[in-house]
Amino acid sequence: MGQIYDITNERFARYGRILEGLPVEELIRVAGSFGRDFDGVKYERSIKELEETEDFRYIEQWFGGEGALQCGLCWGHNIKMNAVEYHHSSEINIGAKDMVLMLGDLRDVKDNHYDSELLELFFIPKGTAVELFGTTLHFAPCQTSNTGFATAIILPEMTNAPLSEETRKAIPQRQGEERLLFGNNKWMIAHPECDDAKNSFAYPGVTGENRTVVIE
């Protein structure tokens, strides 16, 4: 599994920053109200109930500079890395429960391959808002207990939306970063064990083990 660092550890500065002073209580309440009585992970990039909160409106105005943002939710049960992704923009994560993030640096990707041993793990307590830089590799949060996780995720509008059929069909023949495109403003490198690598056009370029968080 590897060592899990606290989010206040100086190692985190390579990947992001803690956003002090943002209003998050209403976002946490709404995010935590979504049930987790299912196996696996769900993700919806834009959820009306979250975007109607005063917390989100504040963040959109003062973090986004009035640019159009979306607030979605990633929730369920997960202890695996499975893949790494990045965006050409920052991302805000706010946990309605404690969580662990597996983070890497885009600059360590070589010829569309990434060694999973380079990932560093960070514990983020409930209610802490963190910004992940555009150069930060990440994927679904991991739970710290059997009750699962629920994380509000704020990104530029349309991020993670599906690509057109025309673009999807062209990706397997592309080279370089273009081969990693997986969604709108979403580039992904999958571990060969990941369902996306087995059942879609995701590039299976993560080498090493499929890292796991052990719940005690």
N, C-alpha and C positions, 0 to 999 in steps of 0.2 A: 504493500500500500504506500509506504513512504511516510515521512513526517508530515503532520498537519500543523501549519503555522497559524498563529492568531492573525487576524486581519490588520492588527496594529504593527506587525513585524515590518521592519524596514524593507524586507524582500518584496513586499507588495507594491512598493513605489515603481517598480519596473512595469507593472501591469495596470495600475489604476490608482485611485485615491478614494478615501472616505469623504462623502459629501456631508459635512456638518451643517446642521441648522435647517435642513429641508423638512417641511411638514410631511409626515408619512403615516400618522396614526389611522386616518380614515382609509388610506390605501391598504394598510395592513389588515384592518378589520374586514374590508370587502374581499381582499385576496384570500384571507383565511376562511371565508364562508363557503368556498367551493369544495365540494366533497372529494375525498381521496379514497373512496371505497372501490378501487379498481386496480388492476395490475398495470405496471408500466407508467409511461409519461404522456401527458397531454400538453399541447401548446396551442394557444390562440394569440395571434399577434395584436389584435385590437378587440377590447372588451368594453362594451358601453358602460357597464356599471363602474368600472375603474376610471374610465375617461370622464365620467360625470362628477367625480370627486373634486372638491376644492383643492386637495393636495396635488392632483395631476394638473389642474389648471394653473396653479402656482408654478410648478416645475416647467410646464410648457412655456410660460411667459419668461421666467427668470433664468432657467437653464437653457432653454431652446432659443431664447431671444425672439420669441413670438413665432418662430418657425414651427411648421406642422410636425407634431410628434404623435406617436401612438403609445398606448399602454395596454399591454397584454399580460398573459399569465402562463407560466410554466409550472405544472404541478403534477403530483402523483407520487410514484415510488421509483427511486433510482439509486444505484450504488456503483454504476459503471461509467467509465469514460466514454466508450463507443465511438467517438469522433472528436475532432476539433474544428471549430469554425471561427470566422472573423468577419467584420463588417468594415466598410470604408467610412466609419463613424464611431463615436463613442456609444456605449450602452450603459444604462442605469439598472442595477439589480437591487430590489428591496424585498427581503425575506419576511413572509408572514410567519415563518418558523425558522429555527436555526438551520443552517445549511453549510455544505462544504463545496467550494469551487475548485476545480482543477484548471490551472492556468498555465499557459505557455506564451512564448514570444514568436511572432511571425517571422522575425529575422533568423530564427533557427530552422525554418523550413528550407530544405535543399532539394531542388529538382522535384518539387511537389511531394516530398516525403518528410515526415516528422517522426522523431524518436520519442515514444511515450515516456521514456525514462526522464526526459527533460522537464516534464510537467511538475509544477509545484502546487501543493494543496493548501488551501486557506479556509479556516473556520470563520464564518460570518454569523454573528448572533442576530436573532430576530430583531427587526426594526432598523437595522443598520443599512443606510443607502450607500452603495459604492458605484463609482464610475469605472467601467472597463474601457481602456483606450482602444482605438481602432487597430492597433498592432498586437492586441492581446488575443491569443487563442483561448477558446472556452467552448463549453457545450452545456448540456442540461445540468443544473445543480444536483448535488447528491444529498440524500437525507442523512440525518444524524440519529434518527430513531425509527422504529417500525411504523410510526404514524405518518411517515412520508414528508414531503416538502411542498411549499407553495411560494413562488417567487414572482412578484410583479416585475415586468421587464419593459423599460421605456426606451424607444428607438425612434429614428426618423420615420415618418409616415411611409407606409408600403414596404418597409424592410421585412424580409422573410415571406413576402407574397410570392405565389407560384410564378414561374417563368412561362412565357408563351410556349405553345407546342413546337413552334418553329425553332425557337432558341434551344429548347430541351433536346430536340433531335440532333442539333448540330454539335452539342457539347462533347460527346465521345470522340469526335474527330479533331477537337481543338488541342492546342499545345499550351504549355506554361500556365499562368494563372487562369487563363480562359477555361482550361479544363476543370478547374475547381469550382466554377460558378454553379450554384445549386438553387438559388432563389434570388429574389430581388434584394440587392445589397447584401448578399450572403454567399460566402465562399467556404467550402467545407472539404476536409480531408477525413475520410472514414477509416476506422479500423476494420480489417477484413472480417471480423466477427460481427460487425454491426449489420443490422437488417438493411440499412440504406445501401451498404456496399454489396449486399447479396441480391437485393431486389430492385435496384434503381441504377441511375447513371452516376452515383457518387463515386469519386475517385478513392480507391482503397490504398491510401498512401501512408497510413500510420503504421510504423514498425514497432516491435516490442510487444509487451503484454497489454491487454485491455485493462487498464488500471482500475482498481476496485477500492472502495471505501468500506472498511470493516466496522460494523455497528456492534458495539459492546453492550 
